[in-house]
Amino acid sequence: MSVNNRLFFVAAWLLLLAGCASVPTQPPATSATLEAIPQEVMPPLVPPVAPPATVEPVPKPVMSGNPAVVALLDRAQLDTAAGRPEAAGASLERGLRIEPRNPWLWQELAQLRLSQGQYAQAISLAQKSMSFAAQERSLQVLDWRVIANARVAQGNSAEAEQAFQRATEIEQAMQMEADHGL
């Protein structure tokens, strides 16, 4: 073995031993030693922090009891988010063939058509959704907003204002009921 190789192994061995060496510890502090430390040197005691409050997620409305329809709704929402509106529309239309009276499917399709600039169809689909919405007022609010936004895009500000007003009235009624525990 050459001198350079021996020096390398000795240096590596010494580094290995140094890494394994223990650091001498200080004796534990006693109350006498803590009292001897000036208060301005000791960090202030911080009260324990309460765990953060848990926030309950808002439950997603039941859009269907049929697992196939729920899967199609989920697929449509994923396709919409991924920028594939044609695929989303196809999924929603398949869902409507399974459940033609499902207001959530009509509403999702109305939202999609609104985003595609098909304003007249968006209004028609939102109205169809409302015809099946019955007592689902949160859905009715969404439908009125689709109608209002489509009217704005069509340049019909008077009817848009009426639709926005209707959505606001329903929301206020829902809030009053929630405030009074109805």
Contacts in CASP RR format, 6 or more apart in sequence:
PFRMAT RR
TARGET T0000
AUTHOR 0000-0000-0000
METHOD contacts of the structure
MODEL  1
MSVNNRLFFVAAWLLLLAGCASVPTQPPATSATLEAIPQEVMPPLVPPVA
PPATVEPVPKPVMSGNPAVVALLDRAQLDTAAGRPEAAGASLERGLRIEP
RNPWLWQELAQLRLSQGQYAQAISLAQKSMSFAAQERSLQVLDWRVIANA
RVAQGNSAEAEQAFQRATEIEQAMQMEADHGL
34 42 0 8 1.000
61 104 0 8 1.000
61 136 0 8 1.000
61 138 0 8 1.000
61 139 0 8 1.000
63 69 0 8 1.000
63 70 0 8 1.000
63 73 0 8 1.000
63 102 0 8 1.000
63 104 0 8 1.000
63 105 0 8 1.000
64 70 0 8 1.000
64 73 0 8 1.000
64 99 0 8 1.000
64 102 0 8 1.000
64 104 0 8 1.000
64 105 0 8 1.000
66 98 0 8 1.000
66 99 0 8 1.000
68 95 0 8 1.000
68 98 0 8 1.000
69 95 0 8 1.000
69 98 0 8 1.000
69 99 0 8 1.000
69 102 0 8 1.000
69 105 0 8 1.000
72 91 0 8 1.000
72 92 0 8 1.000
72 94 0 8 1.000
72 95 0 8 1.000
72 98 0 8 1.000
73 91 0 8 1.000
73 92 0 8 1.000
73 95 0 8 1.000
73 104 0 8 1.000
73 105 0 8 1.000
73 108 0 8 1.000
75 87 0 8 1.000
75 88 0 8 1.000
75 91 0 8 1.000
76 87 0 8 1.000
76 88 0 8 1.000
76 89 0 8 1.000
76 91 0 8 1.000
76 92 0 8 1.000
76 108 0 8 1.000
76 112 0 8 1.000
77 88 0 8 1.000
77 108 0 8 1.000
79 85 0 8 1.000
79 87 0 8 1.000
79 88 0 8 1.000
79 89 0 8 1.000
79 91 0 8 1.000
80 88 0 8 1.000
80 112 0 8 1.000
80 115 0 8 1.000
85 112 0 8 1.000
85 115 0 8 1.000
85 116 0 8 1.000
88 112 0 8 1.000
89 109 0 8 1.000
89 112 0 8 1.000
92 105 0 8 1.000
92 108 0 8 1.000
92 109 0 8 1.000
92 112 0 8 1.000
93 109 0 8 1.000
95 102 0 8 1.000
95 105 0 8 1.000
96 102 0 8 1.000
96 105 0 8 1.000
96 106 0 8 1.000
96 109 0 8 1.000
99 105 0 8 1.000
101 132 0 8 1.000
102 132 0 8 1.000
103 129 0 8 1.000
103 130 0 8 1.000
103 131 0 8 1.000
103 132 0 8 1.000
103 133 0 8 1.000
103 134 0 8 1.000
103 136 0 8 1.000
103 139 0 8 1.000
104 129 0 8 1.000
104 139 0 8 1.000
106 125 0 8 1.000
106 126 0 8 1.000
106 128 0 8 1.000
106 129 0 8 1.000
106 132 0 8 1.000
107 125 0 8 1.000
107 126 0 8 1.000
107 129 0 8 1.000
107 139 0 8 1.000
107 142 0 8 1.000
107 143 0 8 1.000
107 146 0 8 1.000
109 125 0 8 1.000
110 122 0 8 1.000
110 123 0 8 1.000
110 125 0 8 1.000
110 126 0 8 1.000
110 128 0 8 1.000
110 129 0 8 1.000
110 143 0 8 1.000
110 146 0 8 1.000
111 122 0 8 1.000
111 142 0 8 1.000
111 146 0 8 1.000
113 119 0 8 1.000
113 121 0 8 1.000
113 122 0 8 1.000
113 125 0 8 1.000
114 122 0 8 1.000
114 146 0 8 1.000
114 149 0 8 1.000
114 150 0 8 1.000
114 153 0 8 1.000
117 153 0 8 1.000
119 150 0 8 1.000
119 151 0 8 1.000
119 153 0 8 1.000
119 154 0 8 1.000
120 150 0 8 1.000
120 154 0 8 1.000
122 146 0 8 1.000
122 147 0 8 1.000
122 150 0 8 1.000
123 146 0 8 1.000
123 147 0 8 1.000
123 150 0 8 1.000
123 151 0 8 1.000
125 146 0 8 1.000
126 143 0 8 1.000
126 144 0 8 1.000
126 146 0 8 1.000
126 147 0 8 1.000
126 150 0 8 1.000
127 143 0 8 1.000
127 147 0 8 1.000
129 139 0 8 1.000
129 143 0 8 1.000
130 139 0 8 1.000
130 140 0 8 1.000
130 143 0 8 1.000
130 144 0 8 1.000
133 139 0 8 1.000
133 140 0 8 1.000
133 143 0 8 1.000
137 170 0 8 1.000
137 173 0 8 1.000
137 174 0 8 1.000
138 174 0 8 1.000
140 167 0 8 1.000
140 170 0 8 1.000
141 167 0 8 1.000
141 170 0 8 1.000
141 171 0 8 1.000
141 174 0 8 1.000
144 163 0 8 1.000
144 164 0 8 1.000
144 166 0 8 1.000
144 167 0 8 1.000
144 170 0 8 1.000
145 163 0 8 1.000
145 164 0 8 1.000
145 167 0 8 1.000
147 163 0 8 1.000
148 160 0 8 1.000
148 161 0 8 1.000
148 163 0 8 1.000
148 164 0 8 1.000
148 167 0 8 1.000
149 160 0 8 1.000
151 157 0 8 1.000
151 159 0 8 1.000
151 160 0 8 1.000
151 163 0 8 1.000
152 160 0 8 1.000
176 182 0 8 1.000
END
